[in-house]
Amino acid sequence: MSARNPAIAQAIAAFMEALRSAPPKLAQSRLLNTADRDLAALLAVADEASRAEILGFLGPAKSRRVSEELQRMSHVRLPPETVERLARHLAAHVTGDRPLGPASRYFRPHTG
């Protein structure tokens, strides 16, 4: 799966717009407070430019953990609806008045 899917591409674009519109320190703080798995799930379907921009907000330790989680995410199936829900949740997390809890619970692994 990739951002070639129009719904996924639109969801990622909306998240990136929210990230860019937030004050940089707030955006960084909220991303650092985001579950590694949630960030990895979004990065797994993001284009390289968006991936690099998001990782640029993170410190070395968080980037390493998210990269490790991203490797594990290569075995996970994410339907477009899940990516859209995740992107909306993270956009609200980054721009909201207060941080939100994790968006993920369980991502179904590939079975075939």
ROVO-988857 format. One line per field, with one value per residue: residue number from 1; chain; x, y, z of N, C-alpha, C in turn. Coordinates in Angstrom, 1 decimal, always signed. Layout:
<baros>
resi <- (NUM;...)
chain <- (A;...)
nu <- (X;...)
nv <- (Y;...)
nw <- (Z;...)
cau <- (X;...)
cav <- (Y;...)
caw <- (Z;...)
cu <- (X;...)
cv <- (Y;...)
cw <- (Z;...)
</baros>
This chain:
<baros>
resi <- (1;2;3;4;5;6;7;8;9;10;11;12;13;14;15;16;17;18;19;20;21;22;23;24;25;26;27;28;29;30;31;32;33;34;35;36;37;38;39;40;41;42;43;44;45;46;47;48;49;50;51;52;53;54;55;56;57;58;59;60;61;62;63;64;65;66;67;68;69;70;71;72;73;74;75;76;77;78;79;80;81;82;83;84;85;86;87;88;89;90;91;92;93;94;95;96;97;98;99;100;101;102;103;104;105;106;107;108;109;110;111;112)
chain <- (A;A;A;A;A;A;A;A;A;A;A;A;A;A;A;A;A;A;A;A;A;A;A;A;A;A;A;A;A;A;A;A;A;A;A;A;A;A;A;A;A;A;A;A;A;A;A;A;A;A;A;A;A;A;A;A;A;A;A;A;A;A;A;A;A;A;A;A;A;A;A;A;A;A;A;A;A;A;A;A;A;A;A;A;A;A;A;A;A;A;A;A;A;A;A;A;A;A;A;A;A;A;A;A;A;A;A;A;A;A;A;A)
nu <- (+0.8;+0.4;+0.9;-0.2;-2.8;-5.7;-7.2;-5.6;-3.4;-4.6;-5.3;-2.8;-1.8;-3.5;-2.8;-0.1;-0.5;-1.8;+0.3;+2.3;+1.0;+0.8;+2.4;+5.9;+7.3;+5.2;+4.2;+6.5;+6.6;+4.1;+4.5;+6.6;+5.3;+3.6;+2.5;+4.9;+4.2;+1.9;+3.0;+4.8;+3.0;+1.8;+4.0;+4.7;+3.2;+3.6;+5.1;+8.6;+9.5;+7.6;+7.9;+10.6;+10.3;+8.6;+10.2;+12.1;+11.2;+11.6;+13.7;+16.9;+16.7;+13.9;+13.4;+14.9;+13.5;+11.0;+11.8;+12.6;+10.1;+8.8;+10.0;+8.9;+6.3;+6.2;+5.1;+2.4;-1.0;-2.7;-5.8;-7.2;-9.1;-8.3;-5.8;-6.8;-8.3;-6.3;-4.6;-6.3;-6.7;-4.1;-3.6;-5.5;-4.4;-1.9;-2.7;-4.6;-6.1;-5.2;-3.1;-3.9;-4.7;-3.2;-3.7;-3.7;-4.6;-4.5;-2.9;-3.7;-1.7;-0.2;-1.6;-1.1)
nv <- (-1.2;+2.2;+5.8;+6.3;+5.7;+7.6;+8.4;+7.9;+9.5;+12.0;+12.1;+12.1;+14.5;+16.3;+15.9;+16.8;+19.5;+20.4;+19.9;+21.7;+24.1;+24.4;+25.9;+25.6;+24.6;+23.6;+21.7;+20.0;+19.1;+17.8;+15.7;+14.4;+13.4;+11.5;+8.2;+5.8;+3.8;+4.9;+7.1;+5.7;+4.1;+6.1;+7.1;+4.9;+4.9;+7.4;+9.8;+10.2;+12.8;+13.9;+12.1;+12.6;+15.3;+15.0;+13.3;+15.1;+16.7;+15.2;+14.1;+12.4;+9.9;+9.3;+9.3;+7.0;+5.0;+5.2;+4.6;+1.9;+0.9;+1.4;-0.4;-2.8;-2.3;-2.9;-5.3;-5.1;-4.6;-1.9;-0.6;+2.0;+3.4;+3.2;+4.5;+7.1;+7.7;+7.6;+9.7;+11.9;+11.8;+12.3;+14.8;+16.4;+16.0;+17.3;+19.9;+20.6;+21.9;+20.5;+17.6;+14.4;+11.0;+7.8;+6.8;+4.3;+0.8;-1.8;-3.2;-5.1;-7.8;-8.9;-11.7;-13.4)
nw <- (+0.0;-0.7;-0.8;-3.2;-3.4;-3.7;-1.4;+0.8;+0.1;+0.3;+3.0;+4.2;+3.2;+4.4;+7.1;+7.0;+6.3;+8.7;+10.5;+9.5;+10.0;+12.6;+15.5;+15.5;+17.9;+19.4;+17.6;+17.5;+20.2;+20.4;+18.5;+19.6;+21.8;+20.7;+20.0;+19.1;+17.3;+16.0;+14.6;+12.9;+11.4;+9.9;+8.6;+7.1;+4.8;+3.7;+1.5;+0.6;+1.0;+2.8;+4.9;+5.7;+6.5;+8.7;+10.4;+10.9;+12.9;+15.2;+17.8;+18.0;+19.5;+19.5;+16.7;+16.0;+17.4;+16.1;+13.5;+13.8;+14.5;+12.1;+10.4;+11.4;+10.7;+8.1;+7.7;+8.1;+7.4;+6.3;+5.8;+3.7;+5.1;+7.8;+7.7;+7.1;+9.4;+11.3;+10.4;+10.7;+13.4;+14.3;+13.2;+14.7;+17.2;+17.0;+16.5;+18.3;+21.4;+23.6;+24.1;+22.6;+23.3;+22.3;+18.9;+17.8;+18.2;+17.4;+14.6;+11.9;+10.9;+7.8;+6.2;+4.1)
cau <- (+0.0;+1.2;+0.1;-0.8;-4.2;-6.1;-7.7;-4.4;-2.6;-5.4;-5.2;-1.4;-1.7;-4.2;-2.0;+1.0;-1.0;-2.0;+1.6;+2.9;+0.2;+1.0;+3.7;+6.9;+7.6;+4.0;+4.2;+7.5;+6.2;+3.1;+5.0;+7.4;+4.3;+2.8;+3.0;+5.8;+3.5;+1.1;+3.9;+5.3;+1.9;+1.6;+5.2;+4.8;+2.4;+3.9;+6.2;+9.9;+9.6;+6.8;+8.6;+11.8;+9.8;+8.1;+11.3;+12.9;+10.7;+11.9;+15.1;+17.6;+16.1;+12.5;+13.6;+15.4;+12.4;+10.0;+12.4;+12.5;+8.7;+8.5;+10.4;+7.9;+5.1;+6.2;+4.3;+1.1;-1.9;-3.5;-6.7;-7.3;-9.9;-7.5;-4.9;-7.5;-8.6;-5.0;-4.1;-7.2;-6.4;-2.8;-3.8;-6.1;-3.4;-0.9;-3.2;-5.6;-5.8;-4.4;-2.7;-4.8;-4.1;-2.8;-4.8;-3.7;-4.8;-4.0;-2.9;-3.7;-0.6;-0.5;-1.8;-0.8)
cav <- (+0.0;+3.5;+7.1;+6.4;+5.6;+9.0;+8.6;+7.9;+10.7;+13.2;+12.1;+12.5;+15.9;+17.1;+15.9;+17.6;+20.9;+20.6;+20.0;+22.9;+25.3;+24.5;+26.5;+24.6;+24.0;+22.8;+20.5;+19.0;+18.6;+16.8;+14.6;+13.6;+12.8;+10.6;+6.8;+5.5;+3.0;+5.8;+7.8;+4.7;+3.7;+7.1;+7.2;+3.8;+5.2;+8.7;+9.9;+10.4;+14.2;+14.0;+11.3;+13.4;+16.4;+14.5;+12.9;+16.3;+17.3;+14.3;+13.9;+11.1;+8.7;+9.1;+8.9;+5.7;+4.1;+5.3;+3.9;+0.5;+0.5;+1.4;-1.7;-3.8;-1.9;-3.4;-6.5;-4.7;-4.2;-0.8;-0.1;+3.4;+4.0;+3.2;+5.6;+8.3;+7.9;+7.9;+11.0;+12.9;+11.8;+13.0;+16.3;+17.0;+15.9;+18.3;+21.3;+20.8;+22.6;+19.6;+16.4;+13.3;+9.7;+7.1;+6.5;+2.9;-0.2;-3.1;-3.2;-6.5;-8.2;-9.6;-13.1;-14.2)
caw <- (+0.0;-0.7;-0.9;-4.5;-3.2;-3.5;-0.1;+1.6;-0.2;+0.8;+4.4;+4.6;+2.9;+5.5;+8.3;+6.8;+6.4;+10.1;+11.1;+9.1;+10.5;+14.1;+15.9;+15.5;+19.2;+19.7;+16.7;+17.9;+21.5;+20.2;+17.8;+20.6;+22.7;+19.9;+20.1;+18.0;+16.3;+15.2;+13.6;+12.0;+10.6;+8.9;+7.7;+6.2;+3.6;+3.3;+0.5;+1.2;+1.5;+4.1;+5.9;+6.1;+7.3;+10.0;+11.2;+11.2;+14.2;+16.2;+18.3;+17.6;+20.1;+19.0;+15.3;+16.0;+17.8;+15.0;+12.4;+14.2;+14.4;+10.7;+9.9;+11.8;+10.0;+6.7;+7.8;+8.6;+6.4;+6.7;+4.8;+3.6;+6.2;+9.0;+7.5;+7.2;+10.8;+12.0;+10.0;+11.3;+14.9;+14.6;+12.9;+15.9;+18.3;+16.7;+16.5;+19.4;+22.7;+24.5;+23.4;+22.6;+23.5;+21.1;+17.9;+17.4;+19.2;+16.8;+13.2;+11.4;+10.1;+6.5;+6.4;+2.9)
cu <- (+0.9;+0.3;-0.4;-2.3;-4.7;-6.5;-6.6;-3.6;-3.3;-5.3;-3.8;-1.3;-2.4;-3.4;-0.8;+0.7;-1.2;-0.6;+2.3;+2.3;+0.4;+2.3;+4.7;+7.2;+6.4;+4.0;+5.3;+7.1;+5.1;+3.6;+5.8;+6.5;+3.4;+3.4;+3.8;+5.1;+2.6;+1.9;+4.4;+4.2;+1.7;+2.8;+5.3;+4.1;+2.7;+5.0;+7.4;+10.0;+8.8;+7.4;+9.8;+11.3;+9.3;+9.2;+12.2;+12.4;+11.1;+13.4;+15.6;+17.0;+14.7;+12.6;+14.0;+14.3;+11.3;+10.5;+12.3;+11.0;+8.2;+8.9;+9.4;+6.6;+5.1;+5.4;+2.9;+0.2;-2.7;-4.5;-6.8;-8.1;-9.1;-6.5;-5.6;-7.8;-7.4;-4.5;-5.0;-6.9;-5.1;-2.8;-4.4;-5.2;-2.4;-1.4;-4.2;-5.1;-5.0;-4.1;-3.8;-4.0;-3.7;-4.0;-4.9;-4.1;-4.1;-4.0;-2.7;-2.5;-1.1;-0.7;-1.4;+0.6)
cv <- (+1.2;+4.7;+7.3;+6.3;+7.1;+9.3;+8.8;+9.2;+12.0;+13.2;+12.5;+14.0;+16.7;+17.1;+16.8;+19.1;+21.3;+20.8;+21.3;+24.2;+25.4;+25.2;+25.4;+23.9;+23.1;+21.5;+19.5;+18.4;+17.5;+15.6;+13.7;+12.9;+11.7;+9.2;+6.5;+4.7;+3.9;+6.5;+6.9;+4.3;+4.8;+7.3;+6.1;+4.0;+6.6;+8.7;+10.3;+11.8;+14.4;+13.3;+12.0;+14.6;+16.0;+14.1;+14.0;+17.0;+16.4;+14.3;+12.6;+9.9;+8.3;+8.7;+7.5;+4.7;+4.1;+4.5;+2.4;+0.0;+0.5;+0.1;-2.8;-3.5;-2.5;-4.7;-6.3;-4.2;-3.0;-0.4;+1.4;+4.1;+4.1;+4.4;+7.0;+8.7;+8.3;+9.3;+12.1;+13.0;+12.6;+14.5;+17.0;+17.0;+17.0;+19.7;+21.6;+21.6;+21.8;+18.3;+15.3;+12.0;+9.0;+6.8;+5.0;+2.0;-1.5;-2.9;-4.6;-6.8;-8.9;-11.1;-14.0;-14.0)
cw <- (+0.0;-0.8;-2.3;-4.5;-2.9;-2.1;+0.9;+1.4;+0.3;+2.3;+4.9;+4.3;+3.9;+6.8;+8.1;+6.8;+7.9;+10.8;+10.8;+9.7;+12.0;+14.4;+16.0;+16.8;+19.7;+18.9;+17.2;+19.3;+21.3;+19.5;+18.8;+21.6;+22.0;+20.0;+18.8;+16.9;+15.4;+14.2;+12.5;+11.0;+9.5;+8.0;+6.7;+4.9;+3.0;+2.3;+1.2;+1.7;+2.8;+5.2;+6.5;+7.0;+8.7;+10.9;+11.6;+12.5;+15.4;+16.6;+17.8;+18.2;+19.6;+17.5;+15.2;+16.3;+16.7;+13.8;+12.6;+14.0;+12.9;+10.0;+10.2;+11.0;+8.6;+6.6;+8.2;+7.4;+7.0;+5.6;+4.8;+4.7;+7.5;+8.9;+7.6;+8.6;+11.6;+11.7;+10.6;+12.8;+15.1;+14.2;+14.1;+17.0;+18.2;+16.9;+17.6;+20.6;+23.6;+23.7;+23.6;+22.9;+22.2;+20.2;+17.7;+18.6;+18.6;+15.3;+12.7;+10.6;+8.8;+6.8;+5.2;+2.5)
</baros>
